[in-house]
């Protein structure tokens, strides 16, 4: 399955909740708050039916995939890795997703959305410990320093974001002056990007 390139607003309508796929713009101009957003997309979107247990499990997985912008194959690979690690598989899975480089760039407030963060990484504008890393799935580790390349610091969008920096989670230490951040811990469950029930995803893959 290739990466989704359609309207991201349709994805939020399908899940019946804001996934903030457009970042801050979702707070001010959200389709869900308009008349057509009350229903799911498609010809039969207005139909109301009771969701089965399988449907609830599937929707939770789809929600996680969409929040982090992953394909089915990529997501399943993360699950297989999480399943082999100690701890609760659901929480471990979400923790691995939080530690993706593109997500960290977004959480540092260097981009409006994860899509923009992914582009920044792929275009070579992000460094880890002073070395260029252009792989969005790169897993950051405690102690690593994520910075913006010097030439990109003049970017108009980045400058605008730095005028009012976003609040960063406790496991990140961000400096507005150097436009860089350090990983000082592991993501906390209460600070995960979106309220996702990891246990439902585990149960889905266990069927």
N, C-alpha and C positions, 0 to 999 in steps of 0.2 A: 504493500500500500504506500503510495507516494504521499508527500506532505500536503495537507489541506491548504488550498489557496483561495477558497471561496470567502464569503462574508463571515467574519468572526462573530458578528452579532447573531447570526443564525445559530451558532454554537451555544451562545448564552440562552437563546430562546429555547433550544432543545433541552438544556439542563434546568431551565426555569429559574436561573439565578445569575447574578453578575459574576463573571470569571475574570474581569478586568484584563481582557486580552488586548485592549487598546490603552492600558495604563490609566492615567488620571482622567483621560477623556471620557471614560466610562462613568465617572462620577457626575459629570455635568450634562452629557448628551447620550443617555442610554435608551436603546430601543425597548427594553423591558418596561420603561416608564411611559411608553406611548401605547396607543390603542392596539396596534397590530402585535405588539410585544406581549400581550396578555396570553396569546396562544403560541403553541409550538409552530415552527415553520412547516410548510408543505400543505397539500390539499386537505389533509385530515387533521391539521394541527389543532383545530377547535374542539375535537372530540375529547371528552373526559372519560377516562377509564381507570380502574384500579390497577396499580402497578404490581406485578408479580414479584416474588422474592428474587427471582433471576433478574428481572428488570432493574430492581434496586441495586443489585450487585454490579450489573453491567453499567448502569449510569454512573456509579461511583468511579469505576475504572475509566470510563470515557471522560469524566470530569477531570481526573488527574492528568490524563493524556493531553487534554486541551489546555489546561492551565500551563503545563510545561512545554507545550508545542512538540510532542513526540509522536512518532508513528507507532503502529501496533507492534512492529518488530523491535523497535528500540525499547518500548515500554516493557515488553515481555522479557527482554534481556536484563533489564534492571531488576525485574522481579526475581529472575533466576539467581542473580548475584545476591540479592537481599535474602533469599531463602536459604543460602548457604552460610550466612553470617549469624553470629550469636544475637540473641535478643528477639523482640517481637518483630516478625517479618514485615508487617504492615508499617510500623514506625520506622524500621530500618530502610524500607523502600522509599518512603517520603524523605528521609534524611539524605539518602543518596541523590535524590532529585534536587534537593535544596543546595547540595554541594557542587552542582554543575557550574562551570565557569560563567555561562551566559546568565544563569539565575543570580549568581553572586554580583555580577556587573549591574543587573537590574536592582537588586536589593541595596546596593551601594548608592543608588540614585543617579547613576550615570546615564540612564536611558529612560524613555517614557514607558517602554513596554519590553517584554522578553524578546519579542521579535526584533526590535531595534537593538537590543543588547546582543542578540545572536549575530546580527549584521556587523556590529562593531568588532566582535571577536573574529568573525570570518574574514573581515577586511584587514586584519592585522593591526588594529588600533589598541589592543590590550596586551599588557605584558604581565608575566608572573615571575617575580623575583628578578626583574630586569630583562627577561627574555621573552620575545614575542611568542604568544600561543594563539593559534588561529583555529582551535578545535573547541566548539561550544560545549561538547560533552566532557571536557577535561575536568577531572575531579580535584578540587582544591583541598589542601591539607592545612592543619593548624600551623601557624608560623609563616605561611606564604603571604607575600605582599602583591596585591593586584593593583596595577597602575594603568594610567592612560598614556599612550605614546606622546612625547613632547609636541609633535606637530599637530596632534589632534586636539590639544588643549585650547586651540584657537577656534574650534568648531562653535558656531553660533548657538546651536541647540544645547551643547554641553554648557556653554557659558550661562545660558538662561536657566538651566537646571541648577547650576551652582549658586545662583542668586538666592535661592531658597532651598537648600539641601533637604532631602527627605530624611525622615527618621530611619536609622538603620537598626537591625536586630542586635541583641546583646552579644552575639557570637562574632560580630564584625566591629572593627575599630576603624572608623573612616576619618580622614583628614581633608578638609575642604581646601586647605592651603596647597597641599601637594597633589590633590585629586588622586588619592590612593587609599587603599584599605588593607588591613591585616586581619587574617583569620585567627581569632584568639580563642576559639572553642568550637564545639559542635552545635548544630542547630537544635534549639529546644522545641519540644512538641507544641507548646503553646504559641510559638512564633513561626510555625509553618506558614507558607504563603497563602494557603487557602484551607478552610475547614473540610478536610477529606477524611473519610473513615477508612483507614488502611486495612482494617480487619475485613471489611466487605470485599475488598479487592483480593485478599488472601483466600477468602471463601469461594470467590468466583473461580480462581485458578485451581482450587482444590477439587472442584466438581468433576 
